[in-house]
Amino acid sequence: MNKISYDNFAPKAAENAVVSSESHSFQRTEKLTDDRTPINYASFESQGINLLDSSLRFAESSDFTGFISSAISNKSSEFNGGIGLKLVFTFSEGNYSGPGITLHFFRHFCSDVTIAYYYDSTELFKGQYYPDSLDYFCEGAVEKYNKVVITFKASEIPHQFIKLSGLEFGNVLDINEFFGSINIFEELEPDCTDLPYDTCDFEAMIPEEITPQVGQSFRVYHNSQCFGKFTTETLTPNDNRRFIFEASDDKNILSNNSFPALASGTRTVDSLLGLIYESSDVTVDNGGFGNTKLTGFIQSKNCRYAAAMLSMGGGFFISSARNNKLRIFKMRDRRSTVIGADRILGKAKCKSNAPYTSITLYVHSGSEFDNDAATKHTVTASEVPGNVAAKELKLDKYSLFTDAKTRLGEIAAIGFKRNEIEAEIILQDEQIGDILSIETPQGVKTGILKSLDICIQGAEVTAKAIFIETEAV
């Protein structure tokens, strides 16, 4: 089964929301976007303590925690004064339109909620809701609002705090009626010298309850497997609620956000990802490399540039392929698995490119890219055919490294031989960044999977794959 899990949200509302509480509460963060840092909090409601109570594990939870009321409900599940928590959202820029608000509660939901939408002081809509689940959509299609007031009046059971773990200005709905295929293009540079972004396009019938807008995000699924998260860039309406979507992943979003200049010094991967998040609201999973240290500087450009410096300096890939967020990962060596003729549509093609005879890395310090002042490291190919002219790969635009000599060795291991293998394959679990073997008319070749041009249609997933041939990594 193929589906698009579509974020029917008011674009940028969460990022631009400024929230305050008119009743005393404990606020986790000023941002509503996805932040998975645990909160140091535990609560002991009701009489006595149940050691199996999930509240006791609240401090270790990976769930984003928005607000916890200081008031506790009485034996009638109501709050003294009729208000347990009152939140006021204003927006730093513009106005917003959406289908309503989804509330996410922790452990126990609130059973009585009022939501009012305003433009300045004018009330546009006010709805009364009675949630019956931890994740509850409060429907209320409102256009051009710039203020929202949410009042929580009662708890599910007596003697409870209100614990709001998050909210969304909209809801998530599925799209599953497509015209043609869902097309995804994934790409990376095997030596991490660039940070290309992935794209997705499709045409679909959009349900009446979805109001598609540029800037809204979605995730692509095939048989419950996530193929990536994308944000709509171009939306072309067709007849009878048919729309053509063109979208890109979060690496492209990073281009839209400025990144501060960082003077030369040593920083961890996590500290750099934290700065990227502060500037862009884009979360990147550290892949277990959070404590890895990199030394050098970053010029003031944009967040995608900063991520590219991090990728190159540490030899990390950054992609949302097969995931619902950007993540850092290394190559998977799977050369023992051979993609055989039974999974190749037609025949694989081998393309020979002139190899590099030397690779030079310039390590810059300070804050300028001055090759004359840089430390220069060069490696030369051990075997170069006599009829091949000298061809140097010059890497002189990078200034942040875990260890420059080690990175040059990693690049040299795959950087001299630039032959490509092209094949259209029936895709199984192959992913960009994999080192794979594949049958070709010239025998079995091994290469790093550089790109996949994926076609999802019906039960079949095919892809035009490009490998960069390698012998040692």
Disulfide bonds with the S-S distance in Angstrom:
none
